[in-house]
Amino acid sequence: TDYRTDLCNLSTSITDGEINYDSALNGQTLKFIGYYKESDPYALDYSDDDGYSGWHYEVLDAIADLAGFDYELKLLNSSFPSNRTYFEKITYNFDHYDASIHSTTYTSDRASEGMLQPFSYIDESAWLVTKTRSSGNKNAFKNRNTFFRFAEPFSYKLWILTVSTTIVTGIIYFFIEHSQAYTDAETLQDAIHLSLLQVTQAGGFAPVT
């Protein structure tokens, strides 16, 4: 379109190894679209006196400075006309601007239209869920398809290895640390508990040795 920057040749040069990623956008002028939300004015806002503000704008400005490109930013209010769907709005933005700096749910339909996100794909499409008729063993404990569903997708061998490693690590940590003056493993139970926290990233060991 007339608004978007033609980056096709640049993309080909990057793929062919002729241009490094670090300097790929150096000297380019990109067009961005953003939205103002009354519920979150600190994300992106604009005033005639102060210009653009908000952490979305600050991040974009920092990236532009780091990558060496100029940009044009247009701010649209999030209250869309009633005769236009949200999908129609973001489709229009996708066709007329290089990138959007507001939050848009990533779905398979939008991905099929070429609307890409800077992070790994997580399908957030709406899924219809319904109850199905149960078949087989109705004893939840004996039916591994229901009772042990929480353990998927890992095998029971991997779960045994994980639990065993956690316990053994706690035991070793206890014997190394329990005699220290300011230890966090005064008892074996404390050490195993800290080992579990270490695995789940909810805290963990603080050794003094």
Salt bridges, closest charged atoms under 4 A:
GLU88 OE1 - ARG84 NE 3.64
GLU152 OE2 - ARG149 NE 3.50
